[in-house]
């Protein structure tokens, strides 16, 4: 059985105007990894993916010490235009559970990730940790994209406090986005994710934001503020999921409900 060519990322706009037969150099960290770690050789094929979701197969015409010279075997596929966009607002969590969530959500089709410094987050990014934390999530996203060969590289937005998140939600809700905050247990007025999506009406919906709290759940005061900003509480299922699995599970359910998956 033929294997899928190894995937590498194009982090600029080189594929935007590329055509079949064009030459391209895979350099930088991606080229270094391809040449020195993966040891891709002349004559082999690689799959290139850029941030908007263009993809193309390329053949290695020369393997250099820290870069690959490539020839595109076709014109790149069009940039991915999948609607509604799926955005995961993931609260910071300990033990690497937030990174696990980001990794799995990327594989399952999320389009953007927002790191949230929630009131109950034990792990808190401040100062230099803000930059390093976001960079680590970006690296996690890129590794997951290459692993699953999906189109598009999800954006990792600037980390936000609750006050900043509320501003974002008001703006997105005003633009017609559906904002869902995962609730831990059944209570009066909390609908299932599927029922809430049906009630909102998915026709013409351009974005769905899913908010996941930290290990201790969303603080009641924060939950009220999120709801006032336009968020709707939803119940994903009867089980209480970890912060590492709740978001990816919701992304998977939404991907099926909105028709991304067959």
TAPE-V238950 format. One record per pair of residues at least 12 apart in sequence whose ideal C-beta (glycine too) atoms are under 10 Angstrom apart, sorted by sequence separation. I is the first residue (numbers start at 1). J is the second residue. D is the distance in Angstrom with one decimal. If there is no record, write none. Layout:
BEGIN
i | j | d
I | J | D
I | J | D
END
This chain:
BEGIN
i | j | d
14 | 26 | 9.6
34 | 46 | 6.9
45 | 57 | 5.6
46 | 58 | 5.6
58 | 70 | 4.0
59 | 71 | 5.1
90 | 102 | 6.3
101 | 113 | 8.7
141 | 153 | 6.6
142 | 154 | 9.3
169 | 181 | 9.4
211 | 223 | 9.5
237 | 249 | 7.6
45 | 58 | 6.8
46 | 59 | 8.1
57 | 70 | 9.7
58 | 71 | 6.3
59 | 72 | 8.3
88 | 101 | 7.3
102 | 115 | 8.6
117 | 130 | 9.0
141 | 154 | 5.3
180 | 193 | 6.7
213 | 226 | 9.7
218 | 231 | 9.8
236 | 249 | 6.0
237 | 250 | 9.7
10 | 24 | 7.9
26 | 40 | 8.8
44 | 58 | 9.7
45 | 59 | 5.5
46 | 60 | 6.8
56 | 70 | 9.5
58 | 72 | 5.1
59 | 73 | 5.9
88 | 102 | 7.5
141 | 155 | 8.4
142 | 156 | 9.6
236 | 250 | 5.7
44 | 59 | 7.4
45 | 60 | 7.5
57 | 72 | 7.7
58 | 73 | 6.1
90 | 105 | 7.7
98 | 113 | 9.6
115 | 130 | 8.8
138 | 153 | 8.9
141 | 156 | 5.9
193 | 208 | 9.9
211 | 226 | 6.6
218 | 233 | 9.1
10 | 26 | 7.8
12 | 28 | 9.5
30 | 46 | 9.8
43 | 59 | 6.9
44 | 60 | 5.1
56 | 72 | 5.5
57 | 73 | 4.6
58 | 74 | 9.1
88 | 104 | 10.0
117 | 133 | 9.6
138 | 154 | 9.3
140 | 156 | 8.6
180 | 196 | 6.4
234 | 250 | 8.1
237 | 253 | 8.7
9 | 26 | 9.2
11 | 28 | 7.5
42 | 59 | 8.8
43 | 60 | 6.4
56 | 73 | 7.2
57 | 74 | 6.5
88 | 105 | 5.0
98 | 115 | 7.5
137 | 154 | 9.7
138 | 155 | 8.8
139 | 156 | 9.4
180 | 197 | 8.3
193 | 210 | 8.6
236 | 253 | 7.0
8 | 26 | 5.9
11 | 29 | 8.8
30 | 48 | 9.2
42 | 60 | 5.3
43 | 61 | 8.5
56 | 74 | 6.0
58 | 76 | 9.7
87 | 105 | 9.9
88 | 106 | 9.2
98 | 116 | 9.2
115 | 133 | 6.6
138 | 156 | 4.7
178 | 196 | 8.0
9 | 28 | 9.6
11 | 30 | 7.5
41 | 60 | 6.6
42 | 61 | 6.7
44 | 63 | 8.2
55 | 74 | 9.9
56 | 75 | 7.1
57 | 76 | 9.5
86 | 105 | 8.3
115 | 134 | 6.5
137 | 156 | 4.8
178 | 197 | 7.4
234 | 253 | 9.9
9 | 29 | 9.0
10 | 30 | 7.8
26 | 46 | 7.5
40 | 60 | 5.9
42 | 62 | 6.0
43 | 63 | 9.1
56 | 76 | 4.0
57 | 77 | 10.0
88 | 108 | 9.7
90 | 110 | 9.5
136 | 156 | 9.4
137 | 157 | 9.7
180 | 200 | 9.0
211 | 231 | 6.3
8 | 29 | 9.9
9 | 30 | 5.5
41 | 62 | 9.7
42 | 63 | 5.2
54 | 75 | 9.4
55 | 76 | 6.4
56 | 77 | 6.7
113 | 134 | 9.7
115 | 136 | 10.0
135 | 156 | 8.7
178 | 199 | 9.8
179 | 200 | 9.9
209 | 230 | 9.5
210 | 231 | 10.0
8 | 30 | 4.8
26 | 48 | 7.6
41 | 63 | 5.1
42 | 64 | 10.0
46 | 68 | 7.4
48 | 70 | 7.7
54 | 76 | 4.1
55 | 77 | 5.0
86 | 108 | 8.8
88 | 110 | 5.0
115 | 137 | 6.3
134 | 156 | 5.8
137 | 159 | 9.0
178 | 200 | 5.0
209 | 231 | 8.0
211 | 233 | 9.6
7 | 30 | 9.8
8 | 31 | 8.0
40 | 63 | 6.2
53 | 76 | 9.6
54 | 77 | 5.9
55 | 78 | 9.5
86 | 109 | 6.4
87 | 110 | 7.1
88 | 111 | 8.9
89 | 112 | 9.3
90 | 113 | 6.2
91 | 114 | 9.8
92 | 115 | 6.3
98 | 121 | 8.8
133 | 156 | 9.7
134 | 157 | 8.4
178 | 201 | 9.2
211 | 234 | 9.7
217 | 240 | 8.9
9 | 33 | 9.9
24 | 48 | 7.7
39 | 63 | 8.2
44 | 68 | 9.0
46 | 70 | 7.1
48 | 72 | 8.0
52 | 76 | 9.9
53 | 77 | 7.9
54 | 78 | 6.9
55 | 79 | 9.6
86 | 110 | 5.2
87 | 111 | 6.3
88 | 112 | 7.4
89 | 113 | 8.0
90 | 114 | 7.0
91 | 115 | 8.2
92 | 116 | 6.8
113 | 137 | 6.5
134 | 158 | 7.1
176 | 200 | 9.9
178 | 202 | 8.2
210 | 234 | 8.6
212 | 236 | 9.7
8 | 33 | 7.6
35 | 60 | 9.4
45 | 70 | 9.3
53 | 78 | 7.9
54 | 79 | 5.3
55 | 80 | 8.7
85 | 110 | 9.0
86 | 111 | 5.3
87 | 112 | 4.4
88 | 113 | 5.1
89 | 114 | 4.5
90 | 115 | 6.4
91 | 116 | 4.6
92 | 117 | 5.8
93 | 118 | 9.2
98 | 123 | 7.3
113 | 138 | 9.1
134 | 159 | 6.1
8 | 34 | 5.6
34 | 60 | 8.5
42 | 68 | 8.9
50 | 76 | 7.9
52 | 78 | 8.9
53 | 79 | 4.8
54 | 80 | 7.9
85 | 111 | 4.5
86 | 112 | 7.9
87 | 113 | 7.4
88 | 114 | 7.1
89 | 115 | 8.4
90 | 116 | 6.3
91 | 117 | 7.7
92 | 118 | 7.0
97 | 123 | 9.3
133 | 159 | 6.7
210 | 236 | 9.4
217 | 243 | 9.0
6 | 33 | 9.8
41 | 68 | 9.2
42 | 69 | 8.8
49 | 76 | 9.4
52 | 79 | 3.6
53 | 80 | 2.7
82 | 109 | 7.6
84 | 111 | 9.0
85 | 112 | 6.9
87 | 114 | 6.5
88 | 115 | 9.9
89 | 116 | 5.2
91 | 118 | 4.0
93 | 120 | 9.8
94 | 121 | 8.6
95 | 122 | 9.4
96 | 123 | 9.6
113 | 140 | 9.2
178 | 205 | 5.9
215 | 242 | 7.6
216 | 243 | 9.2
6 | 34 | 7.5
35 | 63 | 5.8
40 | 68 | 6.1
45 | 73 | 7.2
48 | 76 | 7.7
49 | 77 | 9.6
51 | 79 | 8.8
52 | 80 | 6.7
53 | 81 | 7.8
83 | 111 | 9.6
88 | 116 | 9.7
90 | 118 | 9.6
91 | 119 | 9.2
92 | 120 | 9.8
93 | 121 | 7.0
94 | 122 | 5.0
95 | 123 | 8.8
113 | 141 | 6.9
130 | 158 | 8.2
131 | 159 | 9.5
176 | 204 | 7.8
177 | 205 | 7.9
178 | 206 | 9.3
179 | 207 | 8.9
180 | 208 | 6.7
181 | 209 | 8.9
182 | 210 | 6.8
215 | 243 | 5.6
34 | 63 | 8.3
35 | 64 | 6.3
36 | 65 | 7.5
50 | 79 | 8.0
51 | 80 | 9.8
52 | 81 | 8.9
53 | 82 | 8.0
82 | 111 | 7.1
89 | 118 | 9.5
91 | 120 | 7.7
92 | 121 | 4.3
93 | 122 | 7.5
94 | 123 | 5.1
112 | 141 | 9.8
130 | 159 | 5.6
176 | 205 | 7.2
177 | 206 | 6.9
178 | 207 | 7.3
179 | 208 | 7.9
180 | 209 | 6.8
181 | 210 | 7.9
182 | 211 | 6.7
184 | 213 | 8.2
212 | 241 | 9.0
214 | 243 | 5.9
215 | 244 | 9.4
8 | 38 | 8.5
18 | 48 | 9.2
35 | 65 | 6.4
36 | 66 | 6.4
38 | 68 | 9.7
40 | 70 | 9.8
50 | 80 | 10.0
91 | 121 | 5.5
92 | 122 | 8.0
93 | 123 | 6.3
129 | 159 | 9.3
176 | 206 | 6.3
177 | 207 | 4.1
178 | 208 | 4.8
179 | 209 | 4.7
180 | 210 | 5.3
181 | 211 | 4.1
182 | 212 | 5.5
183 | 213 | 9.4
212 | 242 | 9.9
213 | 243 | 6.9
35 | 66 | 5.5
36 | 67 | 9.9
49 | 80 | 9.7
80 | 111 | 8.7
92 | 123 | 4.5
106 | 137 | 9.8
110 | 141 | 8.8
175 | 206 | 7.7
176 | 207 | 7.7
177 | 208 | 6.9
178 | 209 | 7.3
179 | 210 | 8.4
180 | 211 | 6.8
181 | 212 | 8.1
182 | 213 | 7.3
212 | 243 | 6.0
6 | 38 | 5.9
8 | 40 | 8.6
18 | 50 | 9.7
24 | 56 | 9.1
26 | 58 | 8.1
31 | 63 | 9.9
34 | 66 | 9.1
35 | 67 | 6.1
91 | 123 | 9.1
92 | 124 | 6.7
175 | 207 | 7.7
177 | 209 | 5.9
178 | 210 | 9.4
179 | 211 | 7.0
180 | 212 | 9.8
181 | 213 | 7.8
184 | 216 | 10.0
185 | 217 | 9.3
200 | 232 | 7.7
212 | 244 | 9.4
15 | 48 | 6.8
31 | 64 | 8.1
32 | 65 | 8.8
33 | 66 | 9.3
34 | 67 | 8.0
35 | 68 | 5.9
92 | 125 | 6.6
126 | 159 | 9.7
184 | 217 | 5.3
199 | 232 | 8.6
212 | 245 | 9.5
213 | 246 | 8.3
6 | 40 | 6.7
14 | 48 | 8.7
15 | 49 | 8.6
16 | 50 | 7.9
22 | 56 | 9.4
24 | 58 | 6.6
26 | 60 | 8.7
31 | 65 | 9.7
32 | 66 | 4.6
34 | 68 | 5.3
99 | 133 | 9.5
102 | 136 | 9.3
103 | 137 | 9.3
106 | 140 | 7.5
107 | 141 | 10.0
110 | 144 | 9.7
125 | 159 | 5.5
172 | 206 | 9.7
173 | 207 | 9.8
183 | 217 | 8.9
184 | 218 | 8.2
212 | 246 | 5.0
5 | 40 | 9.2
15 | 50 | 4.8
23 | 58 | 9.4
31 | 66 | 6.0
32 | 67 | 7.4
98 | 133 | 9.0
102 | 137 | 5.4
106 | 141 | 5.1
124 | 159 | 9.8
172 | 207 | 6.5
182 | 217 | 9.4
183 | 218 | 8.2
197 | 232 | 9.9
211 | 246 | 10.0
212 | 247 | 4.3
14 | 50 | 7.4
15 | 51 | 9.7
16 | 52 | 8.0
18 | 54 | 8.3
20 | 56 | 8.6
22 | 58 | 9.1
31 | 67 | 3.9
32 | 68 | 9.8
34 | 70 | 9.7
101 | 137 | 9.9
102 | 138 | 9.4
105 | 141 | 9.0
106 | 142 | 8.7
108 | 144 | 9.5
172 | 208 | 9.9
173 | 209 | 8.7
182 | 218 | 8.3
196 | 232 | 5.7
210 | 246 | 8.7
211 | 247 | 8.8
212 | 248 | 9.3
13 | 50 | 7.4
15 | 52 | 8.4
19 | 56 | 9.9
24 | 61 | 9.8
25 | 62 | 9.5
27 | 64 | 8.9
29 | 66 | 9.6
30 | 67 | 9.1
31 | 68 | 5.7
92 | 129 | 10.0
99 | 136 | 6.9
103 | 140 | 5.2
106 | 143 | 8.7
107 | 144 | 5.3
124 | 161 | 9.8
172 | 209 | 6.2
181 | 218 | 6.6
196 | 233 | 8.5
197 | 234 | 8.5
210 | 247 | 6.1
212 | 249 | 9.7
6 | 44 | 8.3
8 | 46 | 5.5
10 | 48 | 5.3
12 | 50 | 7.8
13 | 51 | 8.9
15 | 53 | 9.8
16 | 54 | 7.4
18 | 56 | 7.1
23 | 61 | 7.4
26 | 64 | 9.8
28 | 66 | 8.8
30 | 68 | 8.9
31 | 69 | 9.6
98 | 136 | 9.7
99 | 137 | 6.7
102 | 140 | 5.2
103 | 141 | 7.8
106 | 144 | 3.8
107 | 145 | 8.5
189 | 227 | 9.9
196 | 234 | 4.8
210 | 248 | 9.8
212 | 250 | 7.5
5 | 44 | 7.5
6 | 45 | 8.6
7 | 46 | 7.1
8 | 47 | 7.3
9 | 48 | 7.6
10 | 49 | 6.9
11 | 50 | 7.4
12 | 51 | 9.0
13 | 52 | 8.7
15 | 54 | 4.4
25 | 64 | 8.8
27 | 66 | 7.3
28 | 67 | 8.1
31 | 70 | 9.7
98 | 137 | 7.9
101 | 140 | 9.7
102 | 141 | 6.3
105 | 144 | 8.5
106 | 145 | 6.2
109 | 148 | 9.4
193 | 232 | 9.8
195 | 234 | 8.2
196 | 235 | 8.9
210 | 249 | 9.8
211 | 250 | 9.5
5 | 45 | 4.4
6 | 46 | 5.6
7 | 47 | 4.5
8 | 48 | 6.0
9 | 49 | 5.8
10 | 50 | 4.3
11 | 51 | 7.0
14 | 54 | 9.5
15 | 55 | 8.3
18 | 58 | 9.6
27 | 67 | 4.3
96 | 136 | 9.8
99 | 139 | 9.4
100 | 140 | 8.8
103 | 143 | 7.5
104 | 144 | 7.9
107 | 147 | 7.1
108 | 148 | 8.8
110 | 150 | 9.9
121 | 161 | 10.0
169 | 209 | 7.2
183 | 223 | 8.1
194 | 234 | 8.8
195 | 235 | 9.0
210 | 250 | 4.8
4 | 45 | 9.8
5 | 46 | 5.3
6 | 47 | 7.0
7 | 48 | 7.6
8 | 49 | 7.6
9 | 50 | 7.2
10 | 51 | 8.2
13 | 54 | 9.5
15 | 56 | 6.4
26 | 67 | 6.2
27 | 68 | 8.2
92 | 133 | 7.6
99 | 140 | 5.2
103 | 144 | 4.8
106 | 147 | 8.9
107 | 148 | 4.6
109 | 150 | 7.0
111 | 152 | 7.0
113 | 154 | 5.8
114 | 155 | 9.1
115 | 156 | 7.2
116 | 157 | 9.9
121 | 162 | 9.8
168 | 209 | 8.5
181 | 222 | 9.2
191 | 232 | 7.7
193 | 234 | 4.5
194 | 235 | 9.9
210 | 251 | 6.7
5 | 47 | 4.8
7 | 49 | 6.1
9 | 51 | 8.2
25 | 67 | 5.8
26 | 68 | 4.4
27 | 69 | 9.7
98 | 140 | 9.4
99 | 141 | 9.8
102 | 144 | 7.8
106 | 148 | 7.6
108 | 150 | 9.1
109 | 151 | 9.7
110 | 152 | 9.8
111 | 153 | 9.7
112 | 154 | 5.6
113 | 155 | 7.3
114 | 156 | 8.1
115 | 157 | 7.4
117 | 159 | 6.0
118 | 160 | 9.7
119 | 161 | 9.1
169 | 211 | 8.3
181 | 223 | 6.8
190 | 232 | 9.0
191 | 233 | 7.9
192 | 234 | 6.6
193 | 235 | 7.1
194 | 236 | 9.6
208 | 250 | 9.2
4 | 47 | 7.1
5 | 48 | 9.5
25 | 68 | 7.3
26 | 69 | 8.1
107 | 150 | 7.1
109 | 152 | 9.0
111 | 154 | 5.6
112 | 155 | 4.6
113 | 156 | 5.1
114 | 157 | 4.6
115 | 158 | 7.9
116 | 159 | 7.4
117 | 160 | 6.9
118 | 161 | 8.7
119 | 162 | 6.2
189 | 232 | 9.6
190 | 233 | 4.8
191 | 234 | 6.1
192 | 235 | 5.4
193 | 236 | 5.5
208 | 251 | 9.3
210 | 253 | 9.6
10 | 54 | 8.0
24 | 68 | 8.9
25 | 69 | 5.8
26 | 70 | 5.9
96 | 140 | 9.7
103 | 147 | 8.7
106 | 150 | 7.5
110 | 154 | 5.4
111 | 155 | 7.6
112 | 156 | 7.7
113 | 157 | 6.9
114 | 158 | 8.1
115 | 159 | 4.1
116 | 160 | 5.9
117 | 161 | 5.2
118 | 162 | 6.4
165 | 209 | 9.8
189 | 233 | 7.4
190 | 234 | 6.8
191 | 235 | 7.0
192 | 236 | 7.7
193 | 237 | 8.5
210 | 254 | 7.3
10 | 55 | 9.6
24 | 69 | 8.0
25 | 70 | 7.0
92 | 137 | 10.0
103 | 148 | 9.9
109 | 154 | 8.9
110 | 155 | 9.9
112 | 157 | 6.3
114 | 159 | 7.9
115 | 160 | 7.2
116 | 161 | 8.1
117 | 162 | 7.5
181 | 226 | 5.3
190 | 235 | 5.3
192 | 237 | 8.1
10 | 56 | 9.0
23 | 69 | 6.8
24 | 70 | 4.7
106 | 152 | 9.6
114 | 160 | 6.2
116 | 162 | 7.5
165 | 211 | 8.0
181 | 227 | 7.5
187 | 233 | 8.1
208 | 254 | 6.0
23 | 70 | 6.9
24 | 71 | 7.7
90 | 137 | 8.6
106 | 153 | 8.7
117 | 164 | 8.7
118 | 165 | 8.6
179 | 226 | 7.8
7 | 55 | 8.6
10 | 58 | 9.9
22 | 70 | 8.9
23 | 71 | 5.9
24 | 72 | 6.3
106 | 154 | 5.6
116 | 164 | 9.0
117 | 165 | 8.8
179 | 227 | 9.3
181 | 229 | 9.9
187 | 235 | 8.5
22 | 71 | 7.4
23 | 72 | 7.9
105 | 154 | 7.9
116 | 165 | 5.8
183 | 232 | 9.6
184 | 233 | 9.8
186 | 235 | 5.9
208 | 257 | 9.6
8 | 58 | 9.0
21 | 71 | 6.5
22 | 72 | 4.9
106 | 156 | 9.8
114 | 164 | 9.7
179 | 229 | 7.6
181 | 231 | 4.5
183 | 233 | 4.4
185 | 235 | 7.5
208 | 258 | 7.7
20 | 71 | 9.1
21 | 72 | 6.4
114 | 165 | 7.4
179 | 230 | 5.2
180 | 231 | 6.8
181 | 232 | 7.2
182 | 233 | 8.0
183 | 234 | 6.3
184 | 235 | 8.4
5 | 57 | 6.5
20 | 72 | 5.8
21 | 73 | 8.3
102 | 154 | 8.5
116 | 168 | 9.9
178 | 230 | 9.0
179 | 231 | 4.3
180 | 232 | 5.7
181 | 233 | 5.5
182 | 234 | 6.3
183 | 235 | 5.4
184 | 236 | 9.4
186 | 238 | 8.1
202 | 254 | 9.5
5 | 58 | 8.7
19 | 72 | 7.2
20 | 73 | 6.8
21 | 74 | 9.0
22 | 75 | 8.9
177 | 230 | 8.3
178 | 231 | 9.4
179 | 232 | 6.6
180 | 233 | 7.8
181 | 234 | 7.2
182 | 235 | 7.9
183 | 236 | 8.2
185 | 238 | 9.1
205 | 258 | 7.8
5 | 59 | 9.6
18 | 72 | 5.8
20 | 74 | 4.9
21 | 75 | 9.3
22 | 76 | 9.5
102 | 156 | 7.8
114 | 168 | 7.4
178 | 232 | 7.5
180 | 234 | 4.8
182 | 236 | 5.7
19 | 74 | 8.9
20 | 75 | 5.1
182 | 237 | 10.0
184 | 239 | 10.0
185 | 240 | 7.0
202 | 257 | 7.5
18 | 74 | 9.7
19 | 75 | 5.4
20 | 76 | 9.1
162 | 218 | 9.6
166 | 222 | 9.0
169 | 225 | 9.4
173 | 229 | 6.9
174 | 230 | 8.0
180 | 236 | 9.4
184 | 240 | 5.5
193 | 249 | 9.3
197 | 253 | 8.9
202 | 258 | 5.7
15 | 72 | 8.5
18 | 75 | 7.0
19 | 76 | 8.6
162 | 219 | 8.4
165 | 222 | 8.9
169 | 226 | 6.8
172 | 229 | 9.4
173 | 230 | 3.3
184 | 241 | 8.7
193 | 250 | 6.3
197 | 254 | 7.3
202 | 259 | 8.6
14 | 72 | 9.9
18 | 76 | 5.6
53 | 111 | 9.4
169 | 227 | 9.9
170 | 228 | 9.2
171 | 229 | 9.6
172 | 230 | 7.8
173 | 231 | 7.9
17 | 76 | 9.3
162 | 221 | 9.1
166 | 225 | 5.9
169 | 228 | 9.5
170 | 229 | 5.1
171 | 230 | 9.7
173 | 232 | 9.8
182 | 241 | 8.1
194 | 253 | 7.2
198 | 257 | 8.6
8 | 68 | 8.3
15 | 75 | 9.3
16 | 76 | 8.2
162 | 222 | 5.5
165 | 225 | 9.1
166 | 226 | 7.1
169 | 229 | 4.3
170 | 230 | 6.4
193 | 253 | 5.7
194 | 254 | 9.3
197 | 257 | 5.6
15 | 76 | 4.4
165 | 226 | 7.8
168 | 229 | 8.7
169 | 230 | 5.6
182 | 243 | 9.6
192 | 253 | 9.5
193 | 254 | 7.3
197 | 258 | 7.7
8 | 70 | 9.4
14 | 76 | 9.3
15 | 77 | 9.2
163 | 225 | 8.8
166 | 228 | 8.1
167 | 229 | 8.2
169 | 231 | 6.2
184 | 246 | 9.0
194 | 256 | 9.4
16 | 79 | 8.3
162 | 225 | 6.9
166 | 229 | 4.7
194 | 257 | 6.1
15 | 79 | 8.8
162 | 226 | 8.2
165 | 229 | 8.2
166 | 230 | 9.3
182 | 246 | 5.4
193 | 257 | 7.9
166 | 231 | 9.3
182 | 247 | 7.7
10 | 76 | 9.2
88 | 154 | 8.5
90 | 156 | 10.0
165 | 231 | 9.7
87 | 154 | 8.9
92 | 159 | 7.9
162 | 229 | 10.0
182 | 249 | 8.9
86 | 154 | 9.1
87 | 155 | 9.0
89 | 157 | 9.0
182 | 250 | 6.2
82 | 151 | 8.5
85 | 154 | 9.9
80 | 150 | 8.8
82 | 152 | 7.9
87 | 157 | 8.5
180 | 250 | 7.5
80 | 151 | 4.4
81 | 152 | 9.8
89 | 160 | 8.1
91 | 162 | 9.7
79 | 151 | 8.2
80 | 152 | 4.6
78 | 151 | 9.5
79 | 152 | 7.8
77 | 151 | 7.3
91 | 165 | 9.7
180 | 254 | 8.7
89 | 165 | 6.7
178 | 254 | 9.7
89 | 168 | 8.4
89 | 169 | 8.5
87 | 168 | 9.7
87 | 172 | 8.2
87 | 177 | 8.1
89 | 179 | 8.7
51 | 142 | 9.9
89 | 180 | 9.7
123 | 214 | 8.0
84 | 176 | 9.7
85 | 177 | 8.5
87 | 179 | 9.2
89 | 181 | 8.4
121 | 213 | 8.7
122 | 214 | 6.9
123 | 215 | 9.5
49 | 142 | 9.6
84 | 177 | 8.2
118 | 211 | 9.3
120 | 213 | 6.9
121 | 214 | 4.6
122 | 215 | 7.0
51 | 145 | 9.5
55 | 149 | 8.1
84 | 178 | 7.5
118 | 212 | 9.4
119 | 213 | 9.2
120 | 214 | 4.9
121 | 215 | 8.6
122 | 216 | 8.0
55 | 150 | 9.1
112 | 207 | 8.9
114 | 209 | 8.0
116 | 211 | 7.4
118 | 213 | 5.9
119 | 214 | 8.6
120 | 215 | 7.6
121 | 216 | 8.7
49 | 145 | 6.3
55 | 151 | 5.4
111 | 207 | 8.4
116 | 212 | 8.2
118 | 214 | 5.1
120 | 216 | 4.2
49 | 146 | 7.7
53 | 150 | 8.5
54 | 151 | 7.5
55 | 152 | 8.9
111 | 208 | 9.6
112 | 209 | 8.9
114 | 211 | 8.8
116 | 213 | 8.3
117 | 214 | 9.4
119 | 216 | 9.2
120 | 217 | 6.9
53 | 151 | 3.8
54 | 152 | 8.6
116 | 214 | 8.4
118 | 216 | 8.9
120 | 218 | 7.4
121 | 219 | 9.9
47 | 146 | 8.8
52 | 151 | 8.6
53 | 152 | 3.5
118 | 217 | 9.4
119 | 218 | 8.3
120 | 219 | 5.4
49 | 149 | 7.5
52 | 152 | 6.5
53 | 153 | 8.1
110 | 210 | 8.5
118 | 218 | 6.9
119 | 219 | 4.3
49 | 150 | 7.7
50 | 151 | 9.0
51 | 152 | 6.7
52 | 153 | 8.4
118 | 219 | 7.1
119 | 220 | 9.8
47 | 149 | 6.1
49 | 151 | 6.3
50 | 152 | 8.2
51 | 153 | 4.4
116 | 218 | 9.8
119 | 221 | 7.4
120 | 222 | 8.1
49 | 152 | 7.3
50 | 153 | 7.2
51 | 154 | 8.8
119 | 222 | 5.4
49 | 153 | 6.9
51 | 155 | 7.6
118 | 222 | 6.6
105 | 210 | 8.8
116 | 222 | 9.7
119 | 225 | 9.9
105 | 212 | 9.4
29 | 139 | 9.6
101 | 212 | 6.9
30 | 142 | 8.9
29 | 142 | 9.3
33 | 146 | 9.3
84 | 197 | 9.8
98 | 212 | 9.0
30 | 146 | 8.9
98 | 214 | 8.3
97 | 214 | 8.8
98 | 215 | 9.8
84 | 202 | 7.1
97 | 215 | 7.3
83 | 202 | 9.7
93 | 212 | 9.0
84 | 204 | 9.0
85 | 205 | 9.4
87 | 207 | 6.3
88 | 208 | 9.8
89 | 209 | 5.9
90 | 210 | 8.8
91 | 211 | 8.0
93 | 213 | 9.0
94 | 214 | 8.3
95 | 215 | 8.5
83 | 204 | 8.9
84 | 205 | 4.5
85 | 206 | 6.5
86 | 207 | 7.8
87 | 208 | 7.1
88 | 209 | 7.9
89 | 210 | 6.8
90 | 211 | 8.5
91 | 212 | 6.0
93 | 214 | 5.1
94 | 215 | 6.8
83 | 205 | 7.5
84 | 206 | 5.4
85 | 207 | 4.5
86 | 208 | 5.6
87 | 209 | 4.6
88 | 210 | 5.4
89 | 211 | 4.4
90 | 212 | 5.4
91 | 213 | 5.0
92 | 214 | 6.5
93 | 215 | 5.6
121 | 243 | 9.6
83 | 206 | 5.7
84 | 207 | 5.4
85 | 208 | 7.3
86 | 209 | 8.3
87 | 210 | 7.1
88 | 211 | 8.3
89 | 212 | 6.8
90 | 213 | 9.3
91 | 214 | 4.1
92 | 215 | 9.9
93 | 216 | 9.6
83 | 207 | 8.1
84 | 208 | 5.1
85 | 209 | 9.0
86 | 210 | 7.2
87 | 211 | 9.4
88 | 212 | 6.9
89 | 213 | 9.5
90 | 214 | 9.2
91 | 215 | 8.6
83 | 208 | 9.8
84 | 209 | 9.9
91 | 216 | 9.5
118 | 243 | 9.9
91 | 217 | 9.4
91 | 218 | 7.8
11 | 142 | 8.6
91 | 222 | 9.6
9 | 141 | 10.0
9 | 142 | 5.8
8 | 142 | 9.9
9 | 143 | 9.7
113 | 247 | 8.9
9 | 145 | 6.7
8 | 145 | 10.0
9 | 146 | 6.5
89 | 226 | 9.5
110 | 247 | 8.0
7 | 145 | 7.4
8 | 146 | 6.7
110 | 248 | 8.1
7 | 146 | 4.4
108 | 247 | 9.2
109 | 248 | 9.7
6 | 146 | 7.7
7 | 147 | 7.8
104 | 244 | 7.6
108 | 248 | 5.4
110 | 250 | 9.7
111 | 251 | 9.5
7 | 148 | 8.5
101 | 242 | 8.6
103 | 244 | 9.1
104 | 245 | 7.4
107 | 248 | 7.9
108 | 249 | 8.7
110 | 251 | 5.2
7 | 149 | 5.0
11 | 153 | 7.9
89 | 231 | 9.5
100 | 242 | 8.6
101 | 243 | 6.4
102 | 244 | 9.3
105 | 247 | 5.4
106 | 248 | 8.9
108 | 250 | 9.4
109 | 251 | 6.2
110 | 252 | 9.9
6 | 149 | 9.1
7 | 150 | 9.0
10 | 153 | 9.3
100 | 243 | 8.8
101 | 244 | 4.9
104 | 247 | 7.8
105 | 248 | 4.7
108 | 251 | 4.7
109 | 252 | 8.0
5 | 149 | 8.7
9 | 153 | 6.4
100 | 244 | 4.0
101 | 245 | 7.2
104 | 248 | 3.7
105 | 249 | 9.4
107 | 251 | 9.4
108 | 252 | 4.9
110 | 254 | 9.4
4 | 149 | 6.0
97 | 242 | 6.2
98 | 243 | 6.7
99 | 244 | 8.3
100 | 245 | 7.9
101 | 246 | 7.5
102 | 247 | 8.2
103 | 248 | 8.4
104 | 249 | 8.7
105 | 250 | 8.7
106 | 251 | 9.2
107 | 252 | 9.6
108 | 253 | 9.7
109 | 254 | 8.5
110 | 255 | 9.1
97 | 243 | 5.1
98 | 244 | 7.3
101 | 247 | 4.7
102 | 248 | 8.9
105 | 251 | 5.0
108 | 254 | 9.3
109 | 255 | 5.0
95 | 242 | 9.6
97 | 244 | 3.7
100 | 247 | 9.7
101 | 248 | 6.0
104 | 251 | 8.2
105 | 252 | 8.8
108 | 255 | 6.4
95 | 243 | 9.4
96 | 244 | 8.0
97 | 245 | 8.6
100 | 248 | 8.4
101 | 249 | 9.7
104 | 252 | 8.7
93 | 242 | 8.4
94 | 243 | 9.2
95 | 244 | 8.3
97 | 246 | 9.9
98 | 247 | 9.1
93 | 243 | 4.4
101 | 251 | 9.5
92 | 243 | 9.1
93 | 244 | 7.1
109 | 260 | 6.1
91 | 243 | 6.6
108 | 260 | 9.6
109 | 261 | 8.3
90 | 243 | 7.6
108 | 261 | 9.4
90 | 244 | 9.4
91 | 246 | 10.0
90 | 246 | 9.2
91 | 247 | 9.3
90 | 247 | 5.6
88 | 246 | 9.8
89 | 247 | 8.5
90 | 248 | 9.8
88 | 247 | 4.9
88 | 248 | 8.2
88 | 250 | 7.9
88 | 251 | 6.4
86 | 250 | 8.9
87 | 251 | 9.6
86 | 251 | 5.7
86 | 254 | 5.8
86 | 255 | 7.2
84 | 254 | 8.3
86 | 258 | 8.2
82 | 255 | 9.3
84 | 258 | 6.0
86 | 260 | 8.4
83 | 258 | 8.2
82 | 258 | 8.9
83 | 259 | 9.9
84 | 260 | 9.3
82 | 259 | 9.8
83 | 260 | 9.5
82 | 260 | 6.3
END
